[in-house]
Amino acid sequence: MTVCQPLPELARVARSFGRAAQQYDQHARLQRDVADRLIAAVDVEHVQCILDAGSGTGYCARQLASRHPEATLINLDIAEPMLAYARQRSAPACQAWVCSDAQAMPFRDNSFDLAVSSLTIQWCPDLATFFAELHRVLLPGGRAWISTLAVNTLQELRASWAAVDGHVHVNRFLPLDVIRAAVESAPFTRIDVHNTAVCYYYESLSALTTELKGIGASNRNPQQPTGLTGKQKLQQLRTAFERGRIAGKGIPATYDLVTIAVEK
């Protein structure tokens, strides 16, 4: 079953990730690592209905379906091509694919006893609305595990661009205290928020930018510059980014990872 509910205000996000569907998995090193951590933290055994909010190509959903084969699993994503790709690669038994915004989920109250969302909600314009929706659709006693990115993500790339010009070239993410406040705005009975820096190393600037483009995480800030970036600026950027190289490792890029666990 596939249900579509397009939301125009997020159309740009949906298009970007939709275009990346076919090549997403080959570039999604961080996304797989974070998803593995998230699923490993899920410590519930007997569930009947599971929500994967921002299911993408179905990486988390496939693990959840393997662990809970008798449960109904709902894959929700705003990008229809992602859902179509995931459906082709997943067993259809006990699964449904729903195209909708995670801030306006088309589900009844008290529908799920387990929910996960891995590296999705950083694209939500209003986190408090998402957590209100999550609380609404969880059953009493239902639990959820969520991962997202905070303000220091890609700080090295941001600093390198700052050495070139004053434009916004890197996606901005919320500070940890703002994320925590959004979680606490919903009346969950238990909340745990954990923050850690995860560092990856790249051989070159192009290796990092190819990965970001491959997963559809291009710059979506309203203040982003228009037009093409000139060769001189790109060379300045490469030079600035190269200054961070660590011998024997490469050039670091930090991801400011936030992991959230809640219970209704």
Secondary structure, 3 states (H helix, E strand, C coil): CEEECCCHHHHHHHHHHHHCCCCHHHHCHHHHHHHHHHHHHCCCCCCCEEEEECCCCCHHHHHHHHHCCCCEEEEEECCHHHHHHHHHHCCCCCEEEEECCCCCCCCCCCCEEEEEEECCHHHCCCHHHHHHHHHHHEEEEEEEEEEEECCCCCHHHHHHHHCCCCCCCCCCCCCHHHHHHHHHCCCCCEEEEEEEEEEEEECCHHHHHHHHHHCCCCCCCCCCCCCCCCHHHHHHHHHHHHCCCECCCEEEEEEEEEEEEEEC
